[in-house]
């Protein structure tokens, strides 16, 4: 009898080799025997692999399972972020924004505090703000992007966030604020 970890590794190897049916069977064994968090983590791993392979339908299926089994955990937040990225790839901006909002809300209630939680929160806020701006919900985008920039000024997504904040201000006819953001972005780019 294989351990849950061995089953997980065998399922991952089968899926990576393109043996979807074998991988699905092994994943079902894990689901029957393992605790919820382990199963959620396994599903998230498979979802990420399918996302990297541009198999968005399979990725969504695994991601939905991870969200269901990882309720209230960092795993759920990671799965919601992946769901948001899947929806962005399909240009479903409003639904993507909802996924990023859900990830951010989950992370607000997670007991664990640490760099990984903060990194996930930064991604949820910046990508959520982007999705809101792309979906035309500019007021909500401004709120989320301002929060991101206020909390995570050194994050890799700052330039993108500043651009979409400026675009959101422009679309709200807050031209002075938009101009200030564009100038801030120009200064930052000029220094690089």
N, C-alpha and C positions, 0 to 999 in steps of 0.2 A: 504494500500500500504506500502510495506517495504522500508526502506531507503537502500541506497547502502551499508552501513556498515552492516545492518542486513542481506541483501542478501549475502554479502561476508561471514559473519559468518555462515549462513545457508548452503551456498555452501561448505565451508570448512568442516563443520560437516558432510554433506552428503558424501563428498569424503573420509573423514577419516573413515566413517562407511562402506565404500565399495560400496556406492550407486552412481556409476559413472555417470549414465544417469541423475539422479536428480541433481547432482553437476554440470554437464555440462550445463544443462538448466538454473540453477541459475547463473552460470558464464556468460552465454549468455545475461541474463537480465542485469547484471552489465555492460557488454560491450556495450549494447544499451543505457544505461542511464548515465553511469559514465564518468568522464574525463579520458583521456588516462593514466595518472600516476596512478590513483586508479586501473584501469583495469590491468595495467602492474604489479602492486604490487600484486594484487590478483592472477594473473597467475603465478608469481614467487613463491608465497606461495604454490600454488598447485604443482608446479614443484618440489619444495623442499620436499614436503610430498611424492610424487611419487618416488623421488630419494631415500628417506629413506626406502621406501617399496621395493626397487630394481625393480620398474616398470619403466625401463629406456625409453621405448617407450612413455608412457604417460608423463613422466617427460620431455622428449624432446619436445613433442607437446606443453605443457604449457610453457616451457622455450622459444621456438621459438616465441610464442605469446607475452611473456613479453619483449623479445628483440625488436620486431616490434613496440610495443606500448610505450616502454620506451626510445625511441631514444634520445641519448645525455644526459642521466641522470645517476645517481648512480644506479637506478634500472636496466638500460641496462647493466651496468658493472657487477652488481651482477648476472644477468642472463647469461652473457657471461662466467663468472667464473663457474657457475653451468654447463653450456654447456661443458666447458673444463673438468670438473670433470666427467661428463657423458661419454665423449669421452675417457678419461683416463681409466675409468672402463671397457670400451670395447676395450682397447688397440689400439685405433686410435690416436696415438701420434702426428702425423703431424697436424691433424685437431684440436686436443686439444690445441696444441701450437698456432694455429691461433686464437682460441677462447680466450686464455689468452692474446695474443697480442692485440686483439680487446678490451678487457676489460681495459688493460693498456692504450691504446690510448684514449678510452672514458674518463677515469679518468683524463687524462692530460687536457681535455677540459671542465671538470665539474667546474662550478662556485663555488660550495661549497668547503670549505677547512675545514678539521677537522680530528679527529682521525679515524673516520670510513672510510673516503676516503683513508687515508694513509694505514690503515689496508688492505683494498681491493687491493690497489696498490701493497703492499708487497706480498699478496697472488698471484696476477696475475703475478708478476715477478718471484717469486720462483717456482710456479707450471708451469709457462710457460717455464722457464729454464730447469726444469726436463723433460717436454714433448719434448722439442727440443733435449735434450741429448738422450732420449729414441728413438727418430725418426732418430737419426744419424746426426743431423744438429749441429755438435759440435761447430763450430765457432759462430753461433747464440746463442747457449746455453751459451757459455762463456760470451758473451756480456751481456745477460740478467741476468745471475747469478752474474757476477761482479757488475752490477748495483744494484741488490738486496742486496748483501753483503755490498756494500758501503753505501747504504741508511738505511738499517734496520739491523744493526749488533746485536741488541738485540732480534730479532724476533725468535719465536719458530721454524721456518723452517731453521735456520742457519745451523745446522748440516747436514741436507739433502742437502742443497744447496752446502755446502763445498764438500760433497762427490761427487755430480754430476758434480761440477766444476772440481774436480780432475780427474774424469773419462773422462770428455770432453778434458781436457789438455792431458791426456794419449793418447786418440784416435787421437789427433792432433799431436802426437809425440813431444809434449812440455813436455818432461820428467822431467826437473828440476822444472817447475811450478807444475806439477802433484805431484811430491815428496813433495814439500813445502806444498801443500794443504793437502796431506795425513798426514804429520807430524803435521800440525795445528789441524787437526781433532783428531789425537791421543792425543795431549796435552789437548785438550778440554775434551775428554772422560776421560782421566786420572784424571782430576780435579774433575769430578763429582762423 
